[in-house]
């Protein structure tokens, strides 16, 4: 049987000009951290979350990256 785990990826990534590798490294750090605990990277999904707004505000969806991991149990 397989067990799955979803981990939130970084929402906003700020890097110096010309340093896009820094953004990729953030995702690699998460993947490597989970691998040390026996999780294997499976995929990345984007999800939309809309919170209930205040009385006079419109709902605004926020988008998140979820890294999906799997392991045998």
Number of C-alpha atoms within 10 A of each C-alpha: 5 7 10 14 15 15 14 14 18 14 11 8 10 10 11 9 6 7 10 12 10 14 15 11 11 13 14 12 11 16 20 14 12 17 15 9 9 13 19 18 18 14 11 15 12 12 11 10 12 10 10 11 10 8 6 6 8 10 12 12 12 11 12 16 16 18 20 19 20 18 16 10 7
